[in-house]
Amino acid sequence: MPEADTPTTADGIRTFCIEHFVQPARSRGEHTVTLRAGDVHHQMDLAQRLPAVCAALGSDTFERLARVRRLAIDGPLNGASTLFVFKLT
């Protein structure tokens, strides 16, 4: 079982996405941000963890921590091409 601070945990995935996608979009003055599960998976150098990425991004916890509101999820369940669209609040 991975340790709590490893990037393969849901918390690590959420933190990575906030730091690398949400905060930069907010800094650029954007109103929405779209995250592609496969991009997150690849940039984190994960192996066979797409379900974990999708679960982390689809969680209410991510919305609360990132201060975003989910607008849409498009694509296959737990797939690399799954898109998560969030409104920055």
C-alpha positions as a Markdown table, in Angstrom:
| # | Residue | x | y | z |
|---|---|---|---|---|
| 1 | Met | 0.0 | 0.0 | 0.0 |
| 2 | Pro | 1.4 | 3.4 | -0.9 |
| 3 | Glu | 2.3 | 5.9 | 1.8 |
| 4 | Ala | -0.1 | 8.8 | 2.3 |
| 5 | Asp | 2.4 | 11.3 | 0.7 |
| 6 | Thr | 3.2 | 9.4 | -2.4 |
| 7 | Pro | 1.9 | 10.9 | -5.7 |
| 8 | Thr | -0.1 | 7.7 | -6.5 |
| 9 | Thr | -2.6 | 8.4 | -3.7 |
| 10 | Ala | -5.8 | 10.3 | -4.3 |
| 11 | Asp | -4.5 | 13.2 | -2.2 |
| 12 | Gly | -1.3 | 13.3 | -4.3 |
| 13 | Ile | -3.2 | 13.3 | -7.5 |
| 14 | Arg | -5.5 | 16.1 | -6.3 |
| 15 | Thr | -2.5 | 18.2 | -5.1 |
| 16 | Phe | -0.7 | 17.7 | -8.4 |
| 17 | Cys | -3.8 | 18.8 | -10.4 |
| 18 | Ile | -4.4 | 21.8 | -8.2 |
| 19 | Glu | -0.7 | 22.9 | -8.4 |
| 20 | His | -0.2 | 22.2 | -12.2 |
| 21 | Phe | -3.6 | 22.9 | -13.7 |
| 22 | Val | -6.0 | 24.8 | -11.4 |
| 23 | Gln | -3.7 | 27.4 | -9.9 |
| 24 | Pro | -2.1 | 28.3 | -13.2 |
| 25 | Ala | -5.5 | 28.6 | -14.9 |
| 26 | Arg | -6.6 | 30.9 | -12.1 |
| 27 | Ser | -3.5 | 33.0 | -12.4 |
| 28 | Arg | -4.2 | 33.4 | -16.1 |
| 29 | Gly | -7.7 | 34.7 | -15.3 |
| 30 | Glu | -9.5 | 31.8 | -16.8 |
| 31 | His | -13.0 | 30.9 | -15.7 |
| 32 | Thr | -12.9 | 27.2 | -16.4 |
| 33 | Val | -10.2 | 24.5 | -16.5 |
| 34 | Thr | -10.4 | 21.1 | -18.4 |
| 35 | Leu | -8.4 | 18.2 | -17.2 |
| 36 | Arg | -7.8 | 15.1 | -19.3 |
| 37 | Ala | -7.2 | 12.0 | -17.2 |
| 38 | Gly | -4.6 | 10.7 | -19.5 |
| 39 | Asp | -2.6 | 13.9 | -19.4 |
| 40 | Val | -2.6 | 13.8 | -15.6 |
| 41 | His | -1.6 | 10.2 | -15.6 |
| 42 | His | 1.2 | 10.8 | -18.1 |
| 43 | Gln | 2.6 | 13.9 | -16.4 |
| 44 | Met | 2.6 | 12.2 | -13.0 |
| 45 | Asp | 4.4 | 9.2 | -14.6 |
| 46 | Leu | 1.8 | 6.8 | -13.3 |
| 47 | Ala | 1.3 | 3.2 | -14.4 |
| 48 | Gln | -2.2 | 1.7 | -14.7 |
| 49 | Arg | -3.7 | 4.3 | -12.3 |
| 50 | Leu | -6.3 | 5.8 | -14.6 |
| 51 | Pro | -9.1 | 4.7 | -12.3 |
| 52 | Ala | -7.4 | 6.5 | -9.4 |
| 53 | Val | -6.9 | 9.6 | -11.4 |
| 54 | Cys | -10.6 | 9.6 | -12.5 |
| 55 | Ala | -11.8 | 8.9 | -8.9 |
| 56 | Ala | -9.6 | 11.7 | -7.5 |
| 57 | Leu | -10.8 | 14.3 | -10.1 |
| 58 | Gly | -14.4 | 13.2 | -9.9 |
| 59 | Ser | -14.6 | 13.5 | -6.1 |
| 60 | Asp | -16.3 | 16.2 | -4.1 |
| 61 | Thr | -13.1 | 16.4 | -2.2 |
| 62 | Phe | -11.3 | 17.7 | -5.3 |
| 63 | Glu | -14.0 | 20.3 | -5.8 |
| 64 | Arg | -13.7 | 21.5 | -2.2 |
| 65 | Leu | -9.9 | 21.6 | -2.1 |
| 66 | Ala | -9.4 | 23.2 | -5.5 |
| 67 | Arg | -12.3 | 25.6 | -5.0 |
| 68 | Val | -13.9 | 24.5 | -8.3 |
| 69 | Arg | -17.3 | 23.3 | -9.4 |
| 70 | Arg | -17.6 | 20.4 | -11.8 |
| 71 | Leu | -19.5 | 21.4 | -14.9 |
| 72 | Ala | -19.1 | 18.2 | -16.9 |
| 73 | Ile | -17.4 | 14.8 | -17.2 |
| 74 | Asp | -17.1 | 13.6 | -20.8 |
| 75 | Gly | -15.7 | 10.4 | -22.2 |
| 76 | Pro | -15.3 | 6.8 | -21.1 |
| 77 | Leu | -15.5 | 5.8 | -17.4 |
| 78 | Asn | -11.9 | 5.7 | -16.1 |
| 79 | Gly | -10.4 | 6.2 | -19.5 |
| 80 | Ala | -7.4 | 8.2 | -20.7 |
| 81 | Ser | -9.6 | 10.5 | -22.8 |
| 82 | Thr | -12.0 | 11.3 | -20.0 |
| 83 | Leu | -12.4 | 15.1 | -19.7 |
| 84 | Phe | -13.2 | 16.8 | -16.4 |
| 85 | Val | -14.5 | 20.4 | -16.9 |
| 86 | Phe | -14.5 | 22.7 | -13.8 |
| 87 | Lys | -15.6 | 26.2 | -13.2 |
| 88 | Leu | -13.1 | 28.2 | -11.1 |
| 89 | Thr | -14.9 | 29.7 | -8.2 |
